[in-house]
């Protein structure tokens, strides 16, 4: 007769067994067991804003005005004057502001005007070279906050459209968003400087 030592214990039973083993190995010290079993509490939080009623564009302006180190913006549509103004002001304060947007959106007069304002202020801008859209809508602010959702940073999104903006205060997801932005920024095969 063959004996199997591979047992699967579902869910909370697994934790109970692990707790007993840890208590045994720790000499019965409850603090050691608790420390091993209780995960660190997350400090992550998120704001979920809907346009137009929650005025998410105003919240973005506030975030940009409070930036101290960096604003990395990958955005399909960028025309809202208060946001353009906040990005320029951040750049003038010494914040590292960078923008990646979609080449096809350059055909939009309002988009081109907004981007030219940023470029003339000295903010570097890249556009996609590939055939697909650069359709990401995210900002990474000071390595502490990232945004995502359906909302472009346009006048129509701020005033009329039904849009969603998520503002995430979480180190892990913010680092992932920053890594994605910087990977795109460095990818000269898919993105190029807009001059």
N, C-alpha and C positions, 0 to 999 in steps of 0.2 A: 504494500500500500504506500502510495506516494503522498507526502504532506506538502501542501503549498504554504509558503510564507508570504505570499503576495495578497494582502487583504485590502479591499477598498472600503473605507468607512465614509459615508456621506456627510457632508456639511458640518454641522455643529458637533457631531460625534467625533469628528477628526480633531477639532479643537480641544475637546474634553480629553481625548487620549494624549494629545500633545501636551496639554497642561499637566496631566498626571506625570508624564515622563519628565517634563521640565522640573516639576516640583521635586521629583525623586533625585534628578541630577543636581539640582540646586540645593540639595539638603533640606528641602521643605521650606525654603525661604519664599514667601508669597510675593515679595517685591520683585524678585528676579523673574518669577513666572509672569507677573503682570506686565513687567517691562518687555518681556519677550512676546507676549500675546497682543498687547494693545498697541495698535499702530499710532504713529504720530498724528496728531490732529492737523488737518489741512487748514491752511489760512486762505485757501482759494475762495473767491467769490465772483459773482457775475451780475452785471446789470443787463436787463433785457428791455430795450426801448423800441417803441413802435412809432413810425412816422405816419401822419404829422403830429398826432396828439402828444407824444412824449418829447417832442423837439430834440431828437437825437443829434441833429447837426449842431445845435447849441452846446450839447455835451462834448462833442468832438472839439469844438472851438476851445472849450474850457480845458480839455486834456492837452491840446496843443499849446495853449497859453501857459500851462503849468510845466511843460517839458523842460528838463534841464540838461539832458545829455544827448538824446537822439530821438528822431521820428523817422521810421522807415515805413513808407506808404506804398503799397501795391494796390492800385485802384483802377477800375475800368473807366469810370466817369468822374471828372473833377472840374466843377464849374462854379461852385457856391462861393461867392465873393468873401464872406466872413471866414471861410476855411482857408482860402488862398491868402488872405491877409494874415491869419494866425500862423500859417506856415512860413511866410516871409518874415514875420516878427520873430519867430523862433530862430530862424536862420541868423537874423541880425543879432540875437542874443548869444550866438555861438553854438547853438544846438546843431548837431549833425543831421540835416534834413535831406532825405533822398526819396525820389519818386520813381516808380515803375508804372507805366500805363500801356494802353493798347494803341498800336499804330493806326488802326482803322478809326479810332475816336478822334484822331487829329483832323479828320474831315469836318468835324463839328466845330463851327466857328467859336462857340463859347468855350469849348475844351481847349482849343488852340490859344485863345486869348488868356485863359487862366494859366496854361503851361508857359506861355511866353512871359507872363508876369513873374512866375517862379524862376524861370531861366535867367531873366534879366537881373534878378536879385542874387543870382549865383548858386541857386539850388540845382544840383545835378539831376537829370531826368534820363531815364532809359525807356525804350519802347521795344516791343517784341519784333523779332525778325521772322519768326516762324509763321506758318499759315493759320494756325488756330488763334483764338482770342486770348488775350491776357485778361481774364475775367475774374481774377481774385479781387476781393474787396476787404483788405485788412490793413491795419496800422499796428506798428509795434512802437511803444513809447517808453523810453528810459529803461528798457529791459524789465519792466514791472507790469505792464499792461499791454494787452493786445485786443484788437477789435475784429469782428467778422460779422457776417450776415448778408442780407440781400441789398443793403443800402449803398448806392454810389454816393459820392460826396458832391452832389449836384443841387442846383436850385429846385428842380422839380422833385427830387427825393426829399429835400428838406421841407417843402411846402405842400405838395399835392399827393405824391405817390403813397401807396401802402407799402411800407418798408419795415425791415427789422434790423436793428443794430445790437450786437452783443458786445459788451465790454467786459473782458475777462481779466481778473486780478489773480494771476497764478503764474508762478515762476516756471513751471514745467511747460505749459502750453505756450507761454510767451517766448521761451527759449526756442521751442519748435518753430513758431512763427518767424522768429528772427533768423533762425538757420535757413528756413525756406527762402526768405527774402534775400539773404546774403548769397545763397547758392544761385538764385536767379541773377542777382547783380553781377556775379563773377562769370556767368555763362555767356561768353562773347559769341557763341554760335547761335544762341536763341534770342539774345537781347543786345541792343546797341545804344550808344549815346544818342540822344536827340539834340541836335544843334540847330 
